[in-house]
């Protein structure tokens, strides 16, 4: 998929309301900078060569603060550009800790694009959280490449970027992950690596199926990361989203709430994949329900049997939203969707705090 086409529409801030024409809700569950620097050096001290440069700070018109910095990556042996968007209240509410929404860009898109979404920045006033992004390369796919030593973006995320953000900023321990296009795949990939780490996941205009069939296509270029799919089937199989969800269901692993959203005029066939994924998740929930009923069947007391069934369903079912709305595979759709993305994660953070399944 050629996210690079978003460059044709620009990265402007004009806002277009998106009328949602279809929302399929299945078992829905809608939902520091106390930058811990070392003591300030005196003016006469010479900084260490390894000391990180202070972040570049920009105060946006909505009151949000964008801080840009480099994160050293021992796994990739290079620094990675990154940023956080802090909510307007962050500087004044010094006793408050905030959930983090990790936001992944699409292929060929600027790594800072989530910080440039005005609807998202406006929404942070009423739904305060930290939004954190990094440069995942033009086609890094957020995976650990087996053919490219300096492309280990799963290791970077879990072992280097996430600890950096949650050490340097006032975070609450609640996390969500989102992304568009390639970043939507990355969001689901990260969630399936460590489901318990996240309170929610969302994906816009994303690939879910048969990456091995698309590996050599323009806009994918997975061959450069994983090699030929016919000769490296195991590497590709390990990234398959549906089979990993099936495995989680078999092992009774609780997955966090999901939001899947695609534009109706997506030019890369991803609307069909979005619908296919919704049907797949419905089927997984049917399997979960059948299994729960069987496990509870031996309980002779109906009231207790019903309660056991309900408890098993709450512990295992996949809560998700599948959504469609007008738009194309381009920047205006993702920008204008960002407010609802933020709202979905905000509700999920709230539910996680209250213990709602």
C-alpha positions, 0 to 999 in steps of 0.5 A, a space after each residue: 500500500 502506498 501511503 506515500 500518496 498522502 503527500 499529494 493531499 498535503 498535511 494541512 489542518 483544515 478539518 472535515 467532519 466524517 459522517 459515519 455510515 456504518 458502525 458494527 459493534 460486537 460485544 463492544 467495550 468502548 471504552 512524567 513531562 516531569 522529564 526526569 533529568 539529572 541535576 542541572 549541570 553548571 554552565 562551566 561543565 562540559 556535557 558528556 558525549 553520550 548525554 542525550 540532547 534536550 528535547 525540542 519543544 513546541 507549544 501548539 495553538 491548542 495548548 498541547 506541548 510537542 517534544 521531539 527527541 532522539 531515542 538511542 537504540 542499541 538493538 539497531 545501533 542508531 538513534 531513532 527520532 521520536 516525539 510526545 504530545 503532552 496534553 495542555 494540563 500536563 505542565 500545571 497538573 504536576 501530581 497527575 499521571 497520564 495514560 499513553 497512546 502509542 501512535 504509529 505512522 503509515 508507510 512513507 508517512 512522516 513520523 510526526 504525523 500524529 502530532 500534526 492532527 489538529 482534531 487529536 490535539 483539540 481532544 487532548 484538552 478533555 481527554 488528557 493523555 500522552 501521545 507518543 510516536 517514533 520513526 518506524 522507517 518508510 517500510 519498517 513494518 514495526 517488526 524485527 527483520 531477519 534480513 536487515 540488522 538495523 530494522 528491529 522495531 519490535 525490540 525497539 518498541 518494547 525494550 527501548 522506546 516504551 521504557 524511555 517514554 515511561 521513565 521520562 514522563 509522568 505515565 500511569 501504567 495504562 497504554 493503548 496502541 494505534 496506527 494507520 495503514 502500515 501502522 495499523 498492522 504494527 498496532 495489532 502486531 505489538 498488541 498480540 506480542 504482549 496483550 496484557 501490556 495494553 488496555 486498547 488497540 485501534 487500526 485504521 485502513 490496515 492490512 490483516 491477512 496474507 502478508 506473504 502474498 503481498 510481500 513483493 508488491 510495491 508499497 510493501 517490500 517485506 522481502 527486504 525485511 524477511 526474505 522470499 516468502 516461499 523460502 521463509 514461510 515461518 517468518 511470515 507465519 509468525 506475523 499472521 494476525 488471524 492465526 495469532 488471534 486464534 492461538 490466543 483464543 485457544 489459550 484463553 488469553 484475554 485480548 484488549 478492546 479493538 477498534 477497526 476502521 476503514 474508509 469506504 473508498 480505500 483504493 487498496 482493497 482494505 475495506 474488504 479486509 476490514 469486513 473480513 476481519 470483523 466476520 473473523 472476530 465474530 466467529 472467534 466470539 462464537 467459539 468462545 461462547 460455545 466453549 464457555 457454555 460447555 464448561 458451565 454445562 456440568 453446573 446443575 444450578 441454573 443461576 450458578 451455571 448462567 453466572 459461570 457462563 457470563 464470567 467465562 465470556 467476560 474473561 475471554 470474549 473479544 470486544 471490538 468495533 468495526 467501522 466504515 465511513 466515507 474517505 480514501 486511503 489518505 491523510 484527510 481520512 486519518 486526520 479527521 478520524 483521530 478524535 474518535 480514535 482518541 475517544 475510544 482509547 480514553 473510554 478503554 482507559 477509563 474502563 480499565 481503571 474501573 475494572 470493567 471487562 
